[in-house]
Amino acid sequence: MELLAHQGGWDEILLVAGPLAMLVVLLLVANRRASRKVHQNRN
């Protein structure tokens, strides 16, 4: 079984970029939900 290591740097980039992308998506979803709740409470 081959591990992801020293593949020219792309695998290390994925190990950092993957979780960061997930965090960004979760923050965007949470922000949309929060703004919808704020708009609902104003009406």
Backbone hydrogen bonds, N-H to C=O, Kabsch-Sander energy under -0.5 kcal/mol:
donor,donor_aa,acceptor,acceptor_aa,energy
5,A,3,L,-1.1
10,W,7,Q,-0.5
13,I,9,G,-1.9
14,L,10,W,-2.0
15,L,11,D,-1.9
16,V,12,E,-1.1
17,A,13,I,-3.6
18,G,14,L,-2.4
20,L,16,V,-1.6
21,A,17,A,-2.7
22,M,18,G,-2.1
23,L,19,P,-2.3
24,V,20,L,-2.3
25,V,21,A,-2.3
26,L,22,M,-2.5
27,L,23,L,-2.4
28,L,24,V,-2.3
29,V,25,V,-2.4
30,A,26,L,-2.5
31,N,27,L,-2.4
32,R,28,L,-2.2
33,R,29,V,-2.3
34,A,30,A,-2.5
35,S,31,N,-2.4
36,R,32,R,-2.1
37,K,33,R,-2.1
38,V,34,A,-2.1
39,H,35,S,-2.2
40,Q,36,R,-2.2
41,N,37,K,-2.2
42,R,38,V,-1.2
43,N,39,H,-0.9
